Amino acid sequence: MNIFMVSSEAYPFSKTGGLGDIAGSFPLVLSSMKFGSSKINASLLIPLYKQNYKLISKKNIIAEFQIEYGKETIKTEIAKIKHPENDNVDIYFIKQDSMFKRNGIYSENGNDYPDNAGRFILFSKAVIKLIIHLYKEEKFKLDIVHIHDWQTALTALYIKEVYNEEKALENIKVIFTIHNLAYQGNFPTNIYPLLNISWKFFVHSRLEFYGYVSFIKAGIILSDIVTTVSPSYSLEIQREEFGCGMNNLLMDISYKLYGILNGVYDNSWNPKTDKHIKNNYDLNSIKNKMLIRNSLYKEFNFSNKNYPLVTMISRFDIQKGLDLIYQSFFELSSYNANFIFLFSKNNYLKDFEKDFIDRADRAKNIKVLFAFDESLAHRLTAGSDMYLMPSRFEPCGLNQIYSMKYGSLPIVHAVGGLKDTVINYNGNKSINKASGFSFNDYSIKSFVNTMDLAFDLYYNKKNVWDKLILNAMNKDYSLQKTVLEYVKLYKKLLVK
Ligand code: ADP
């Protein structure tokens, strides 16, 4: 069974968030699985960004296409390498220097690239060209294309309705995963000519969305199966509150909509083997966490070395509950705890960022850092005692899962994937299962009350605290489980 995983980012080649983690590790896990009695041949298709040029040379270029792009044609190459971690997985890089050889993935210095629509139109067209090329030149017949988020959603339109006469594309099943419905790829109609398709597709039942061209609609409407990254989120987005204007459409396609919980790739996120931390540990050597915490305290100049460490690693985005954090700085500063926030920058929130830093600077026990730092993210997860994730909405969320796996108890708003992963401590009856703390209504009062409870347990009921850590670390969050669920969906599609 041949499957292409198509994504705009994939770790370790490129990453800005959870999509990168999942798209990068998914094909590695998938390729170790069977489809009935046959092998699964999984490949990854991603743009070749600037930082990946060192991985390829002329000998890796396997094809060159002239791609229609409005009135122009653009030369685009395909570079193929074996995945550095696993020979069985091929990586196909879409190489177009002027589009992708840039300093950022979607943005630079916090500003989105103005030609993002065009970049991902070209990317989707190159994916189609490659599928056709491999069929003609290598008799390679693809069974499934698994696309992710708006950047790759047009692939569904090209396969199902634009190039549907092509033999190579016949019977290909398309599965579309929504990692975050808030990002839809809606663009003004002046980009439409770049699609090189008839205007007949600019209707409500296809790409039109309130006068805009919506890439995500192509994925939702034309894919055979649509998934979201947690069961709760798949239900929430069918309601107005979380539907980002698409709730009715999602309700209409609910017969093909599934929620599958994301998992953790053990080779990347495991306290026992994590390459970013010096003092690796598991449940039996959990004392090592203290060493990691101590070295963070030294690095960040905290004076109270005995306080617990509370962390948050996130995009600086309102989605992540930043208003709750900001408005509870006074309470945070009064806890006997140290806080480290690691945020990736967001130019749309420049003023808020300044305010946020100003407030944090007034508290001795709060440090805020703006950077995208993979290594520090791992060290903070390993060194911390508690993890904050009070998101307004959360399609799945990976950091709360990483933190539980690393023995740091999450404090979360019970929504989406947070609700599906963190089992709330609510007294003795929950002691055998609870793996963190959650609150239902999105308010400062609930957030602070939940933190009060967590600190009370940490300082006054050590045995309960330790039991929660045991529960959290013993849980199985493996990506294997996730991928197995997807394999069931692939089967459903292929046996039809
Ligand atoms: P989202 O995809 O909404 O950003 P997730 O929780 O699904 O959120 O995944 C976030 C991923 O990005 C995690 O691997 C997290 O560690 C990483 N990440 C987020 N912000 C940063 C940052 N500032 N530095 C390093 N890694 C980050």
Boltz pocket constraint, residues with backbone or C-beta under 6 A from the ligand:
constraints:
  - pocket:
      binder: B
      contacts: [[A, 16], [A, 17], [A, 18], [A, 19], [A, 21], [A, 180], [A, 313], [A, 314], [A, 315], [A, 342], [A, 343], [A, 344], [A, 371], [A, 372], [A, 373], [A, 374], [A, 377], [A, 396], [A, 397], [A, 398], [A, 399], [A, 400]]
      max_distance: 6.0
